[in-house]
Amino acid sequence: MLNLLKSCNSFFTSYYELGYKRAIKREKEEIEDFFMILAFSEMMGIPNPYEFYTLELIPSLMPKFHQWHKKAGFEKSPFDYFPCMCC
C-alpha cells in the first residue's frame, strides 16, 4: 500500500511539473545565484547580515564557484585574494 502511494505521488508530481519544468529550473537557478551572492558578498564589499551562518558554507560551495563566476560574466575569479581553483 505504501509503495502504491509513493508511486502515485511520484506520478502526479511529475505530471504537474511537466508543463512548468523550464520555469522551475529557471527559478531554481535564480535562487542558487542569489545564495552564491549572499555567501560571497563579504568578499565583494557588500555587508552580509548572515555572514556568521554563510561563512562555514564556503568550503562546500567552492566546487560551484567556478560555474557561478563564469555565469556571472567573469572570465576569472572577481576576487584577487580568492582565486578560483579552475582558473
DSSP file (Angstrom, degrees, kcal/mol; ACC not computed):
  #  RESIDUE AA STRUCTURE BP1 BP2  ACC     N-H-->O    O-->H-N    N-H-->O    O-->H-N    TCO  KAPPA ALPHA  PHI   PSI    X-CA   Y-CA   Z-CA
    1    1 A M     >        0   0    0      0, 0.0     4,-2.1     0, 0.0     5,-0.2   0.000 360.0 360.0 360.0 -42.5    0.0    0.0    0.0
    2    2 A L  H  >  +     0   0    0      1,-0.2     4,-2.3     2,-0.2     5,-0.2   0.895 360.0  51.3 -65.6 -39.9    2.8    2.4    0.9
    3    3 A N  H  > S+     0   0    0      1,-0.2     4,-2.5     2,-0.2    -1,-0.2   0.880 108.3  52.8 -63.7 -37.6    4.6    1.7   -2.4
    4    4 A L  H  > S+     0   0    0      2,-0.2     4,-2.4     1,-0.2    -2,-0.2   0.914 109.7  48.0 -63.8 -43.3    1.4    2.4   -4.3
    5    5 A L  H  X S+     0   0    0     -4,-2.1     4,-2.5     2,-0.2    -2,-0.2   0.896 111.9  50.0 -64.5 -40.3    1.0    5.7   -2.6
    6    6 A K  H  X S+     0   0    0     -4,-2.3     4,-2.5     2,-0.2    -2,-0.2   0.921 112.0  46.9 -64.6 -43.4    4.7    6.6   -3.3
    7    7 A S  H  X S+     0   0    0     -4,-2.5     4,-2.5     2,-0.2    -2,-0.2   0.887 112.9  49.6 -67.5 -37.6    4.4    5.7   -7.0
    8    8 A C  H  X S+     0   0    0     -4,-2.4     4,-2.6     2,-0.2     5,-0.2   0.913 111.6  49.2 -64.6 -42.2    1.1    7.7   -7.3
    9    9 A N  H  X S+     0   0    0     -4,-2.5     4,-2.2     1,-0.2    -2,-0.2   0.918 111.9  48.5 -62.5 -43.4    2.7   10.7   -5.6
   10   10 A S  H  X S+     0   0    0     -4,-2.5     4,-2.4     2,-0.2    -2,-0.2   0.912 112.1  49.6 -63.0 -43.1    5.7   10.4   -7.9
   11   11 A F  H  X S+     0   0    0     -4,-2.5     4,-2.4     1,-0.2    -2,-0.2   0.943 113.6  43.9 -61.8 -49.3    3.4   10.2  -11.0
   12   12 A F  H  X S+     0   0    0     -4,-2.6     4,-2.3     2,-0.2    -1,-0.2   0.848 112.6  52.9 -69.0 -33.0    1.3   13.2  -10.1
   13   13 A T  H  X S+     0   0    0     -4,-2.2     4,-2.4    -5,-0.2    -1,-0.2   0.942 112.8  43.6 -65.2 -46.7    4.3   15.3   -9.1
   14   14 A S  H  X S+     0   0    0     -4,-2.4     4,-1.2     1,-0.2    -2,-0.2   0.873 113.1  52.5 -67.4 -35.5    6.0   14.6  -12.5
   15   15 A Y  H  X S+     0   0    0     -4,-2.4     4,-0.5    -5,-0.2     3,-0.2   0.912 112.3  45.4 -64.3 -42.4    2.7   15.2  -14.3
   16   16 A Y  H >< S+     0   0    0     -4,-2.3     3,-0.6     1,-0.2     4,-0.4   0.915 114.6  47.3 -66.8 -43.0    2.3   18.5  -12.6
   17   17 A E  H >X S+     0   0    0     -4,-2.4     4,-0.7     1,-0.2     3,-0.6   0.659  90.2  85.9 -74.5 -15.9    5.9   19.6  -13.2
   18   18 A L  H >< S+     0   0    0     -4,-1.2     3,-0.6     1,-0.3     4,-0.2   0.891  94.9  39.1 -55.1 -46.1    5.8   18.6  -16.8
   19   19 A G  T << S+     0   0    0     -3,-0.6    -1,-0.3    -4,-0.5     4,-0.2   0.680 122.9  42.0 -78.1 -17.6    4.4   21.9  -18.0
   20   20 A Y  T <> S+     0   0    0     -3,-0.6     4,-2.9    -4,-0.4     5,-0.2   0.218  76.5 112.8-114.4  13.3    6.4   24.0  -15.7
   21   21 A K  H <X S+     0   0    0     -4,-0.7     4,-2.4    -3,-0.6     5,-0.2   0.896  80.5  46.2 -57.3 -45.5    9.8   22.3  -15.9
   22   22 A R  H  > S+     0   0    0     -4,-0.2     4,-2.4     2,-0.2    -1,-0.2   0.909 114.6  47.4 -65.5 -42.6   11.6   25.2  -17.6
   23   23 A A  H  > S+     0   0    0      2,-0.2     4,-2.3     1,-0.2    -2,-0.2   0.897 112.4  49.4 -66.2 -39.9   10.1   27.8  -15.2
   24   24 A I  H  X S+     0   0    0     -4,-2.9     4,-2.3     2,-0.2    -2,-0.2   0.907 111.7  49.2 -65.4 -41.3   11.0   25.6  -12.2
   25   25 A K  H  X S+     0   0    0     -4,-2.4     4,-2.2    -5,-0.2    -2,-0.2   0.918 111.8  48.6 -63.9 -43.8   14.6   25.2  -13.5
   26   26 A R  H  X S+     0   0    0     -4,-2.4     4,-2.2     1,-0.2    -2,-0.2   0.904 112.1  48.8 -63.4 -42.0   15.0   28.9  -14.1
   27   27 A E  H  X S+     0   0    0     -4,-2.3     4,-2.2     2,-0.2    -1,-0.2   0.898 110.1  51.5 -65.0 -40.7   13.7   29.8  -10.6
   28   28 A K  H  X S+     0   0    0     -4,-2.3     4,-2.3     1,-0.2    -2,-0.2   0.909 109.9  49.7 -62.4 -42.3   16.0   27.2   -9.0
   29   29 A E  H  X S+     0   0    0     -4,-2.2     4,-2.5     1,-0.2    -2,-0.2   0.893 110.0  50.8 -64.3 -39.7   19.0   28.8  -10.9
   30   30 A E  H  X S+     0   0    0     -4,-2.2     4,-2.3     2,-0.2    -1,-0.2   0.898 110.6  48.7 -64.7 -39.9   18.0   32.2   -9.7
   31   31 A I  H  X S+     0   0    0     -4,-2.2     4,-2.3     2,-0.2    -2,-0.2   0.905 111.8  49.3 -66.0 -41.2   17.7   31.1   -6.1
   32   32 A E  H  X S+     0   0    0     -4,-2.3     4,-2.3     2,-0.2    -2,-0.2   0.903 110.9  50.2 -65.0 -40.6   21.2   29.4   -6.4
   33   33 A D  H  X S+     0   0    0     -4,-2.5     4,-2.4     2,-0.2    -2,-0.2   0.920 111.0  48.7 -62.3 -43.7   22.7   32.6   -7.9
   34   34 A F  H  X S+     0   0    0     -4,-2.3     4,-2.5     1,-0.2    -2,-0.2   0.905 110.7  50.9 -62.6 -41.1   21.2   34.7   -5.1
   35   35 A F  H  X S+     0   0    0     -4,-2.3     4,-2.6     2,-0.2    -1,-0.2   0.899 109.6  49.9 -64.1 -40.6   22.5   32.2   -2.5
   36   36 A M  H  X S+     0   0    0     -4,-2.3     4,-2.3     2,-0.2    -2,-0.2   0.914 111.2  49.1 -64.6 -42.0   26.0   32.4   -4.0
   37   37 A I  H  < S+     0   0    0     -4,-2.4     4,-0.5     1,-0.2    -2,-0.2   0.916 112.6  48.5 -62.0 -42.2   26.0   36.2   -4.0
   38   38 A L  H >< S+     0   0    0     -4,-2.5     3,-0.7     1,-0.2     4,-0.3   0.907 112.5  47.8 -63.8 -42.0   24.8   36.1   -0.4
   39   39 A A  H 3< S+     0   0    0     -4,-2.6     3,-0.3     1,-0.2    -2,-0.2   0.867 122.3  33.6 -68.6 -36.4   27.6   33.6    0.6
   40   40 A F  T >X S+     0   0    0     -4,-2.3     4,-0.8     1,-0.2     3,-0.5   0.215  86.4 106.3-104.3  14.5   30.4   35.6   -1.1
   41   41 A S  G X4>S+     0   0    0     -3,-0.7     5,-2.4    -4,-0.5     3,-0.7   0.840  72.0  60.8 -66.7 -33.5   29.0   39.1   -0.6
   42   42 A E  G >45S+     0   0    0     -4,-0.3     3,-1.0    -3,-0.3    -1,-0.2   0.870 102.4  53.2 -61.2 -35.1   31.6   40.0    2.1
   43   43 A M  G <45S+     0   0    0     -3,-0.5    -1,-0.3     1,-0.2    -2,-0.2   0.754 107.4  51.9 -70.9 -23.3   34.3   39.4   -0.5
   44   44 A M  G <<5S-     0   0    0     -4,-0.8    -1,-0.2    -3,-0.7    -2,-0.2   0.448 121.6-106.9 -90.5  -1.0   32.6   41.9   -2.8
   45   45 A G  T < 5S+     0   0    0     -3,-1.0    -3,-0.2    -4,-0.4    -2,-0.1   0.602  77.7 132.8  86.8  12.1   32.4   44.5   -0.1
   46   46 A I      < -     0   0    0     -5,-2.4    -1,-0.3    -6,-0.1    -2,-0.2  -0.853  63.3-115.0 -96.7 125.2   28.7   44.1    0.5
   47   47 A P        -     0   0    0      0, 0.0     3,-0.1     0, 0.0    -5,-0.0  -0.361  29.2-156.2 -60.0 133.8   27.7   43.9    4.1
   48   48 A N    >   -     0   0    0      1,-0.1     3,-1.5    -2,-0.1     4,-0.2  -0.931  15.1-167.9-117.4 109.5   26.3   40.5    4.9
   49   49 A P  T 3  S+     0   0    0      0, 0.0     3,-0.2     0, 0.0    -1,-0.1   0.692  92.9  50.8 -68.6 -15.6   23.9   40.2    7.9
   50   50 A Y  T >> S+     0   0    0      1,-0.2     4,-2.3   -12,-0.1     3,-0.9   0.099  71.5 120.2-106.4  21.3   24.2   36.4    7.6
   51   51 A E  H <> S+     0   0    0     -3,-1.5     4,-2.1     1,-0.3     5,-0.2   0.874  70.7  57.3 -55.4 -41.4   28.0   36.2    7.5
   52   52 A F  H 34 S+     0   0    0     -3,-0.2     4,-0.4     1,-0.2    -1,-0.3   0.856 113.9  39.1 -58.9 -35.8   28.1   34.1   10.6
   53   53 A Y  H <4 S+     0   0    0     -3,-0.9    -1,-0.2     1,-0.1    -2,-0.2   0.811 118.6  45.1 -86.1 -32.0   25.9   31.4    9.0
   54   54 A T  H >X S+     0   0    0     -4,-2.3     3,-1.1     1,-0.2     4,-0.7   0.687  94.7  76.5 -87.9 -17.8   27.3   31.5    5.5
   55   55 A L  G >< S+     0   0    0     -4,-2.1     3,-0.8    -5,-0.3    -1,-0.2   0.886  94.3  50.1 -61.5 -39.9   31.0   31.5    6.4
   56   56 A E  G 34 S+     0   0    0     -4,-0.4     4,-0.3     1,-0.2    -1,-0.3   0.627 104.9  60.2 -75.5 -11.0   31.0   27.8    7.2
   57   57 A L  G X> S+     0   0    0     -3,-1.1     4,-1.4    -4,-0.2     3,-0.5   0.646  80.1  86.8 -87.0 -16.0   29.3   27.0    3.9
   58   58 A I  H XX S+     0   0    0     -3,-0.8     4,-1.1    -4,-0.7     3,-0.6   0.888  84.3  53.6 -56.9 -45.2   32.1   28.5    1.7
   59   59 A P  H 34 S+     0   0    0      0, 0.0     3,-0.4     0, 0.0    -1,-0.2   0.886 111.5  45.9 -59.2 -35.7   34.2   25.3    1.6
   60   60 A S  H <4 S+     0   0    0     -3,-0.5    -2,-0.2    -4,-0.3     4,-0.2   0.720 112.3  51.9 -78.2 -19.0   31.2   23.3    0.4
   61   61 A L  H XX S+     0   0    0     -4,-1.4     3,-1.0    -3,-0.6     4,-0.9   0.579  83.9  90.6 -89.5 -10.5   30.3   26.0   -2.2
   62   62 A M  H >X S+     0   0    0     -4,-1.1     3,-0.9    -3,-0.4     4,-0.7   0.866  80.4  56.7 -57.2 -40.4   33.8   26.1   -3.7
   63   63 A P  H 34 S+     0   0    0      0, 0.0     4,-0.4     0, 0.0    -1,-0.3   0.835 111.8  44.0 -61.0 -28.8   33.2   23.5   -6.4
   64   64 A K  H <> S+     0   0    0     -3,-1.0     4,-2.2    -4,-0.2    -2,-0.2   0.577  92.8  84.6 -88.0 -10.2   30.2   25.5   -7.7
   65   65 A F  H <X S+     0   0    0     -3,-0.9     4,-2.6    -4,-0.9     5,-0.2   0.883  86.5  52.9 -62.9 -40.2   32.2   28.8   -7.5
   66   66 A H  H  X S+     0   0    0     -4,-0.7     4,-1.9    -3,-0.2    -1,-0.2   0.938 111.2  45.7 -61.9 -47.7   33.8   28.4  -11.0
   67   67 A Q  H  > S+     0   0    0     -4,-0.4     4,-2.3     1,-0.2    -1,-0.2   0.896 113.3  51.9 -61.2 -39.4   30.4   27.8  -12.7
   68   68 A W  H  X S+     0   0    0     -4,-2.2     4,-2.2     1,-0.2    -2,-0.2   0.934 109.8  45.2 -66.9 -46.6   28.9   30.7  -10.8
   69   69 A H  H  <>S+     0   0    0     -4,-2.6     5,-2.7     1,-0.2     4,-0.4   0.830 113.6  51.4 -71.2 -28.0   31.6   33.3  -11.7
   70   70 A K  H ><5S+     0   0    0     -4,-1.9     3,-1.0    -5,-0.2    -1,-0.2   0.916 111.8  47.1 -67.1 -42.9   31.5   32.1  -15.4
   71   71 A K  H 3<5S+     0   0    0     -4,-2.3    -2,-0.2     1,-0.3    -1,-0.2   0.847 107.6  56.5 -66.0 -34.1   27.7   32.5  -15.4
   72   72 A A  T 3<5S-     0   0    0     -4,-2.2    -1,-0.3    -5,-0.2    -2,-0.2   0.589 124.0-104.4 -75.0  -9.4   28.0   35.9  -13.8
   73   73 A G  T < 5S+     0   0    0     -3,-1.0     2,-0.6    -4,-0.4    -3,-0.2   0.554  77.4 132.6 100.6   9.2   30.3   37.0  -16.7
   74   74 A F      < -     0   0    0     -5,-2.7    -1,-0.3    -6,-0.2    -2,-0.1  -0.843  42.1-160.6 -95.6 123.1   33.7   37.0  -15.0
   75   75 A E  S    S+     0   0    0     -2,-0.6     2,-0.2    -3,-0.1    -1,-0.2   0.911  82.1  17.9 -67.0 -42.2   36.3   35.2  -17.0
   76   76 A K  S    S-     0   0    0      1,-0.1     0, 0.0    -3,-0.1     0, 0.0  -0.675 113.0 -63.5-117.5 175.8   38.5   34.7  -13.9
   77   77 A S        -     0   0    0     -2,-0.2    -1,-0.1     1,-0.2    -2,-0.1  -0.388  41.9-137.8 -59.8 134.1   37.6   34.9  -10.2
   78   78 A P  S    S+     0   0    0      0, 0.0     2,-0.5     0, 0.0    -1,-0.2   0.540  84.1  79.3 -73.4  -4.0   36.5   38.5   -9.4
   79   79 A F    >   -     0   0    0      3,-0.4     3,-0.8     1,-0.1    -2,-0.1  -0.917  64.3-159.1-110.6 122.6   38.5   38.4   -6.2
   80   80 A D  T 3  S+     0   0    0     -2,-0.5    -1,-0.1     1,-0.2    -3,-0.1   0.882  96.5  40.9 -63.7 -39.4   42.2   39.0   -6.3
   81   81 A Y  T 3  S+     0   0    0      1,-0.2    -1,-0.2     2,-0.0    -2,-0.0   0.379 113.0  56.7 -92.4   3.0   42.8   37.3   -3.0
   82   82 A F  S <  S-     0   0    0     -3,-0.8    -3,-0.4    -5,-0.1    -1,-0.2  -0.670  76.9-168.8-134.2  76.6   40.4   34.5   -3.5
   83   83 A P        -     0   0    0      0, 0.0     2,-0.2     0, 0.0    -3,-0.1  -0.304  24.5-113.5 -73.1 152.5   41.4   32.7   -6.7
   84   84 A C        -     0   0    0      1,-0.1     3,-0.2    -5,-0.1    -7,-0.1  -0.587  19.0-130.9 -78.1 144.6   39.2   30.1   -8.4
   85   85 A M  S    S+     0   0    0     -2,-0.2    -1,-0.1     1,-0.2   -23,-0.0   0.750 105.8  46.3 -69.3 -23.3   40.6   26.6   -8.3
   86   86 A C              0   0    0      1,-0.2    -1,-0.2     0, 0.0   -10,-0.0   0.688 360.0 360.0 -93.2 -20.3   39.9   26.1  -12.1
   87   87 A C              0   0    0     -3,-0.2    -2,-0.2     0, 0.0    -1,-0.2   0.443 360.0 360.0 -97.2 360.0   41.3   29.5  -13.4
